[in-house]
Amino acid sequence: MKKILVPCDFSDNAIQAFRVAIDIASISKGEIIVLNVIETPYMQDTILMPTLYFEEQLLTDLKTAALKNFKSLENKWAKNKIKVTFLIEYGAVNFAIELFAKKKKVDLIVMGTQGASGAKEYLIGSNTEKIVRRSSVPVLAIRKYFKAASIRNIVFPNTLGSDQEGLAMKIKQLQTFFRARLHIVYINTPANFRPDTTTMKDLNAFAKRFMFKDFTLTIYNDIDQREGIIHFAHAIDADLVAMGTHGRRGISHLINSSVAEDVVNHIDYPIWTSVEK
């Protein structure tokens, strides 16, 4: 986690994400890039000068405000020796963040989230949920500030799928970074019921295959996967939930939305996600 990207709209959630990123960078001796994306207004097909002038002035005002907010963040929170770079990009927020993360080859995106529910969740989704869905870079989504050094218990919901090698390696690195205990859990639901004896055998085989250390194995019964993950995290007083996402887009996302994206919108714990591959 040497290079950390913090997308920032200067909301309280984004500011708390910046504080968490500072903590993480302090542990990794890394650097932080704070990115404010200014959405360009829809350009009308017109030659009228007042309209063009208004749009140009709006962008100038937004840039001026962002620079002022950058300075405030720097003065209040970036007081240690962590390298922090403040940058502005223009365009659609989610696409701009995705492209920027790839271009700069960041190791982690830390984002604040307020979640989403109801029609907004299914038709629009929170900005963070969209990044979780699209990003090839691991994303840490938070609702409030927490001390990175306080992470001691990480929940790893496991689907026991066959293609989790890349995800398992990242989870092991995450556990090592935080020096935490890993709680590997299978959520058993009525819709996808499995006998406990079979599931525990597969969980043990999974842990042995990837040589996990300092871990627990649990089968947790609940009505669905999202509720099971949230309830289990509360039951063990977890500090962080780490899970894979399928990165579905378009109509595929609407029909088969990822459980990770769903959890991001509803859980009050920090959640780390990475595309399974």
N, C-alpha and C positions, 0 to 999 in steps of 0.2 A: 504494500500500500504506500508506495513511494510518491506517486503522483495522484492527487485527489482533486476531483472536480466538484465544485459546489455551485449548481445553478441557483441564482439568487434573484428574487423579485422584491426583496427587502421586506417581506412579510415577517411576522414573528417566527413562523415555522422555519423559514429560510435562514433567519439569523441564528436560531438554535442549531440548525444543521451546520452552519459555519463554525459554531463553537465546538460541536462534536468533531468536526473535521480537524480543527486545531489540536484537539486531544489526541486523535489518531496519528496525525503527523508528528506530534511530539514523541510518540512511542516509536514510530517507524523512521524518524529522522527524515521525513519526506517533505514535499512541498504541496501547496494548495493553489488552485486556480479558481477564482470566484468569477462566475460568468453571468452577466445580465443580458438577456435577450430582449431586444426591442422589436416588437412586432410591427412590421411595416404596414401602413394603412392601405386599404384597397384603393388602387389608382383608377380613377374614373377615366374613361376614354373621352377626354376633353382637352381643348386647347386654351381653356379659360385660365388666365394667369392667377387670379385670386385663389382658385382651388389648389393649384400647384404650390403656390406660396404658402398656403395654410398647411399643407402636408409637410413641406420642407421645414417650416417653423416648428411644427409639432415634433418632428424627429429631433430637431436641435434642442428643444425644451426637455424632451425625454432623456437625451444624452447628458445634458447639463445636470438634471436631477440625479441620474445614475452616478455620475462622477462625484457629486456631493455626498450621496449615500455611501459610496465606496470609502471615501475619506472618513466618514463617521464610523463605519465598521472597523477600519484599520486603527483608528485612534482608540476605540473602546475595547476591542477584543484581540487584535493582532499585536500584542505587546511583547511576546517572546521572540526567539530567534528563528521561528519558522518562516520560510520564504513564502510570501503570499503575493500572487499576481492578480490584478483586477482587470478584466477585459469585457468588452461589449461586442455583441454580435447582433445582426439584423436578420429578421425572417420569422417563420413560424416557430414557436418556442420548442416544441418537441423534436422537430426535424433538425433545428439548429443545434440543440444539445447533443443529439445522436451523432451528427456529423462532426461536431467539435471534439467529442470524446474520442472518436476514431482518429481524427487528424492529429490530436495531441498525444495519442496513445496513453490515456490515463488508466490507472489501475482500479480506481473505485470512484463511483458517483455517490455523493452524499446529498440527499434531498429531504427537505421538510415536506410533510403531507398533512392535509386536513381530511383526507379520505373522500369518499363519495358514496351516495346511496340512492335507492329508487331508480327512477328513469334516467337520472344523470349518470348513475354508475354504468348502466347498460348501453346508453347511447353516446355518452361523452366520456365519462371516466375522469378521475383526477389526473392532473399533469404527471404526477409521480407514477401512477398506474400505467400511463402510456409509455413512460420511459422504461419502466420495468418490463413491459411487453416488448419493446423494440430494441433495447440496448444489448449489445454484445459484451458490454462491460458490467461487472457486478454493481448492483445498486444497493445502498443502505438507506432505507426510508425511515424517517423518525417523526414523531409528533411533538416531542418535547426533548429538552436537553438531558443528557445523561453523561456521566463520566466514563470515558472509554475504558479506563483502568478498572472499572467496577464490574465489567463483564466476566461472570464466573460460571454461568449456566446457559448453554446454547441448546435450543430445541432444533432437532433436524427431522422434520417429517419425511418419511421415506415411503415411496410408492412401490419399492421392490422391483422397479423396472430393470430391464437388462442393459440399458444404455446410460448408466450413471457414472462411468469411470471419470470423466472430466469433472463432473460436479463433486464427486467424492473427494478428489484430490484438492479441489478448492476449499471444501469444507474442512479438510484436515489442516490446510494452511491457515484458515480462519481460526480454528481451535487453537493452533499453536501460537498464533499472533496474540490472542487474548489470554492464553494460558488458562483455558476454561475447560469445564467438564461438558461432554457432549451427551445429549439425551436423544437417542435415535428412537423415533416413535412411528408406529404404523397405526393409522386411524382406520378402525374397522367400522364400516357403515352397513346399514341394511341393504343398500343398493349394490354394494361390492363386498358382501360378506365372505370371510375366509375363516376356516377353523383355526383356533389359537395354536394348536400343535404344529400345524403346517406353517403358519406365519412366524412363530418363534424360531422354528428350524431355519426358515429363509432369512430372518433377521440375523441369526448367529452366523450363517454362511456369508452374508453381506459384510458383517463386521470383520470376520476372519479374512475374507478376500482382500479387503482394503487395509487390513492391519491397523484398525482404529485402536487408540489407547485412551484410557480414562473416560469410559462411556457407560451408559446404561441402555438397556433395550426394553421397550414397553409396547404393549398392545393396548390401545385406548379406544373404547367403544363410544360412538356418538352418532347423532342423526345424519350428519354429513361431514365432509372433510374439513371445511372451513371452521365450523363450530367446534369440531374435535381438536383442531390445532390450537384455537384460542383457549378453549377450556383446559387443555393439557398444559399450556404455557402458564396459565393462572395457577393450576394445581401444584406445579413444582416451583412457582415463583421465579420464572425464567427471566433472564436479562436480555436475551436476543433470540429471535427465530431466524433460522437460515434454511432456505429451500430453493429448489429449482423451478424454473418457469419454462413453458414450451415456446414462448415467443410468437404465439399465433397473431395474425393480423387479418384485417378485413372481415369478410363474412365468416371465415373460420373462427375468428375470435368471438363473434356473436353467438355462434352455435356451440363451440367448445372452448369457453373461456378458461384460462389457466387458474388453478386454485390459488397459486401464489399471488396473482393480480387481485383476486377476490379478497384474500387475507390482507393485503396491503391497504385496501379500502376500509377495513373494519377493525383491525387489531390495534391495541394501544401500546404494544411493545415495539421496540425497534425491530425491523425486519430486513435481513440481507437476502438478496435474490441474485441468481445467476442463471443464464440460459442452460438447460441440460443439453450436453453434447460431449 
